[in-house]
Amino acid sequence: MAHPAETLRELMAGRRTVALTGAGISTDSGIPDYRGPDSPPRNPMTYQQFIGDPGFRRHYWARNHLGWRHMDAAVPNAGHRALAALERAGRVAAVITQNVDMLHTKAGSRNVIDLHGTYAQVRCLACSHRLSRYALAERLERRNPGFAEKAGAASAVEIAPDADAVVARTATFRVVDCERCGGMLKPDIVYFGETVPRERVCSAFDAVDTAELLLVLGSSLTVMSGLRFVRRAAKAGTPIAIVNRGPTRGDDLATLRIDAGCSEILIQLLP
């Protein structure tokens, strides 16, 4: 029986391949996933909680003030680097990622669609002004001197896939608003319950529609934002390969299903 990676290599041969990645591809970089076999139960912040409850919002920004530093310091793993190398070799045409960690871009992938945005940008919900997470960090630090040190170094706290950190005491944290209009600031990422910007969805659909193979990497496809691309590819008759630890909602549509880590499979696709 052929090794799974060899079977995948044969399936990719001569086909325009588009990758769809989830949190599972970044676990080897120290960023946990939401639904992997070894992941603890998580209840991520929803859009409704963020905009509707000042307490939730304060709690989120306090945790994010630590968590984003950990994500910013994360480096691409062997899987990210292999995927970028496959793109340079002309074997992968595009990467659609559900992750906000920017690790594909850091690894050198050029045609990346950040479906849910990235941790590195912040947006005002009133005037749409954008600023870098670095700039916001400086403002939050001035309003909350010593908070990060008191709560614990970023490397010592539990981090979630959306750049959040598990911090219990946040009642004294002070949130800042938009300097231009005083509006509410929000990380420029798509929360649960929020709609993915139409232009990103269209770009992702275009990539899927031109694919001759859809390669799913490290996603359980639990939420529709990722599953819809698999269903679209299946409807068009495009072969689908899934590499993930544990079952996914797209398994019944897959041409090839590999239960394994992304890095261990991707590095075997290289020359």
N, C-alpha and C positions, 0 to 999 in steps of 0.2 A: 504494500500500500504506500502511495506517495506521501511524503511529508506535507502537512497542510500548507506550509509556506511555498512549497514547490507547486502545489495545485493552484494556489493564488497567483503565482508567477505566470503559470500557463494561461490562466484566465485573463490576466492583464495584457498578455502579449498581443501587440498590434491594436489594442483598444485604447481609445481616448478615455482615461480614467479620471474621475472627479472624486475627491475624498470628502466625507462628511464626518467630522470629529466631535467627540464629546469629552466629558471630564476624565474618562478613563485613560486617555492618552497622556494626561498630565500628572497622573499619580506618581510616576517615577521621578517627577520633579519636586515631589513633596507637597503637592496640592491635592487634597483628598477629593473624591467624587461624592455624589449624592446617593447613588443607589448600587454601588458595587457590593460584592459578596461580603467584604470586610468593613463596610462603611457603617458608622453608627447612625441611628435615626436622626434626621435633620428637618427642621421646619424653617425654611428660608423666608426672609421678609417678602411680603407681597406688596404690590403697588398700592393697593387700597390702604394697607396699614401705614405705609410710609407717608402718604399724602394726608391721611385722615387723623392721625394720632401723634401729637407732638412728643409724647413719651416714647412711642415706638421709634420715632425719627431720631430723637436724642440717643436712644439706646443703640440704634444702628450706626450713627456717625461715631459714637464712642468706640464701638468694636471695629469699625472700618478704619478708624484712625491708627489702629495697630495692624489690622489685617492687610491693608494695602501695601505696607512696607515689606511684609513677607512675600507677597505676590510679586512685587517689583524686584525683589532680590532673587526670585526663582530663575533658574537657567534651563534652557531646553534640554530634554533628555535624548537618548539615542533614537527614540521613535520620531520626535520632532525633526531631528537632524536627518534621519533617513528619508522622511517624507520630503524635506527640502531638496535633498540630493536627487530623489526620484523626479521632482519637478525640473531641476536643472538638466536632467538626462532626457527630458521630454516624455517621461512615462506617467507623470501626473500633471493634469492640465490646470487644476484649481483645487483649493481647499475651502470648504464651507465649514466654519467652526462654530459650535454652540458655546465655546469657552470665551471667557473675558480676560484671560491671562496673558495674551499677546505672545505666547511662546512660539507659535508658528512663525510670526514675523521675526522674532529674535533669532530663530534658527536659520533664517534666510529664505523662507518661502515668500514668493513675490505676489502671487495671485491668490490672496486670502480675502474671503468674505467673512467679516466679524459679525455674524448674524445677531448676536446679543450685545454688541458694542464691546468696549474695553474698559478696564479698571482705571486707565490713565487719564480719562476725561470726565469733567463734571459739567452739568448743564443747569441753567436757571429755567425753571418751569414757567416763569412769567414772561421773560423777554428773550429766552433761548440763547442768552450769552453763554459761551463755553470758556472754561479755563482748565488748566492742567491740574491733575491731582497733586502735583508737587506744590503748585501755588496755593491750593486750598490747605494743604498740610501745614504750610507756614502760618496761615491765618488761624487755623485751629490750634496750633501749638502756642501762639501768642495768647489766645483766649483760655487755654487750658495748660498753663506751664507745668511741666513735670508729670502730666497725666500718664504718658506712655511709660515713664520709668516706674511710677507707682503701680501701674497695672501689670507690669512685667514686660520684659523684652519680647519682641514679636516672635523670636525663635522659641520662646518658652510657652506660648499659648497655642490653643488649638485653632487652626485656620479652616475656613470653609471655602468651597469652590468659587464663591462670588466676592472674594477678598474680605470677607467678614472674619472676625475673630471672636472666640468665646470669652467674654469678659462679664463678670457678674455685677460689679458695682459701677454703675454708670449715671447715677442720679445727679451727680454734681457736674457732669460734662456740659459744656456750653456750646451750642450750635451757632454757626454763622450763616448769614443770608447773603444774597447777591449784592455785591458792592455797587452795581449799576442801578438796580431798581428796587432792591430790598426783597426780591422774590425768593421763593424756596429753591434751594440748591439740591440737586439729586445726582448721584453718579450716572454717567451717560451709558448705563447698561439697562437691558430689558429685564424687568422684574417679573416674577410669577404674577399672572393676571394682567400684564401689560402687553400691548400689541407691538410686534416687531415692525419697524419702519418699512413702509411699502417698497421703497427703492432697494432695500437690502433683500427683501423677499423676491423681488423681480430679478435681481442679479443672481440670486441662488437658483431660482427656477431656470433662468437662461443657461446656467452652468450645467444643471441636471439634464436639461433638454438636449444639450449638445454632447452629453456623455455617452460613451459606449460601454461603460462599466461604472457603477456607483459603489465606492468602497467605504463602508461604514467602519469607523475606528473608535472604540471606547465609548460607545453610547448605548444605553439601554432602550433608547427611543421611546421612553415613557411619555414624554410630552409631545404634543402635536407639532411644535415648531421644528422638530427634527423628523418625526415620522412621516410628515406630509411629503417630504422629498423622496423617501423610500417608496411610498405609495405611488407617487407620480412616475418614478422610474419604472416600477413594476407595471403600471398601466400602459406605459409606452413599450414594454417588452425589453427594457434595458436590463442586462444581468446585474445582480446585486451580490456583493460579497460583504459579510459582516465579521469583524474581528472584535470580540468583546469577552470579558470574563463574566459568565453568567448569561441567562436568557435575555432576549430583547423582544419588543413588540413587533419587530419586523422579521422574526425568524421564519415565519411561514411564507415569506416572500423572497427569501434568500436563495440564490443559486448555489452559494457556498457559505457555510457557517463554520467559523473557527472559534472555539472556546479557549482563548489564550490572551496574554497581555499584548498590547500593541507593539511595544519596543521589540520584544523577542521575535515577532513575526516580521516587522518592517525591516529590521537589519538584515534579515535573510533574503530580502528582495534585491539587495544591492549586489553589484558585480563582485 
